[in-house]
Amino acid sequence: MTENNDKVPELTKHEFEELVKKDFVLIDFFAGWCMPCVMMGPVIDELSEKFAGKIHFGKVNVENNQELARKYQVSSIPNFILFKKGEIVEQFAGSIGVEDFEDKLNKFL
């Protein structure tokens, strides 16, 4: 059992569907056994603080939400999808440094 100190909430399918309707939402598709996913956790937490009030953040565990992973064609993790009012505006996978990630997000604000 791992302790969850993350600032970004893990979402259920229903919570996901409600959240992505908002203006800008970044979803982190991950799995607990995925080391790059674990390493990206603190990056996502830091970005959620930097972009507070501008972008909503959430996490989806692909093992518990295979239907969502299939729907959004998440074949490799970590996988990040930026939504604007339910529409995908950007999708990228793999480990990304906080500065590069910040640059990607700033392009949409």
Backbone hydrogen bonds, N-H to C=O, Kabsch-Sander energy under -0.5 kcal/mol:
donor,donor_aa,acceptor,acceptor_aa,energy
5,N,3,E,-0.9
11,L,59,K,-3.4
16,F,12,T,-2.7
17,E,13,K,-2.4
18,E,14,H,-1.9
19,L,15,E,-2.7
20,V,16,F,-2.6
21,K,18,E,-0.8
22,K,19,L,-2.1
25,V,83,F,-2.3
26,L,56,H,-3.0
27,I,25,V,-0.6
27,I,81,I,-2.8
28,D,58,G,-2.5
29,F,27,I,-0.7
29,F,79,N,-3.5
30,F,28,D,-0.6
30,F,60,V,-2.4
34,C,31,A,-1.4
35,M,33,W,-0.8
38,V,34,C,-2.3
39,M,35,M,-2.5
40,M,36,P,-1.6
41,G,37,C,-0.9
41,G,38,V,-0.8
44,I,40,M,-2.6
45,D,41,G,-2.3
46,E,42,P,-2.4
47,L,43,V,-2.6
48,S,44,I,-2.3
49,E,45,D,-1.3
50,K,46,E,-2.3
51,F,47,L,-2.7
52,A,49,E,-1.1
54,K,51,F,-2.6
55,I,51,F,-2.5
56,H,24,F,-2.9
58,G,26,L,-2.0
59,K,9,P,-2.4
60,V,28,D,-2.7
62,V,30,F,-2.9
62,V,60,V,-0.7
64,N,61,N,-0.6
65,N,61,N,-1.4
69,A,65,N,-2.1
70,R,66,Q,-2.5
71,K,67,E,-2.5
72,Y,68,L,-2.0
73,Q,70,R,-1.8
74,V,69,A,-3.1
75,S,73,Q,-1.1
79,N,29,F,-2.0
80,F,92,F,-3.5
81,I,27,I,-2.2
82,L,90,E,-2.8
83,F,25,V,-3.4
83,F,81,I,-0.6
84,K,87,E,-2.7
85,K,22,K,-2.2
85,K,23,D,-1.4
86,G,20,V,-2.1
87,E,84,K,-1.8
89,V,82,L,-3.2
90,E,82,L,-1.4
92,F,80,F,-2.3
94,G,78,P,-2.8
101,F,97,G,-2.6
102,E,98,V,-2.5
103,D,99,E,-2.3
104,K,100,D,-2.1
105,L,101,F,-2.3
106,N,102,E,-2.7
107,K,103,D,-1.2
108,F,105,L,-1.7
109,L,106,N,-1.1
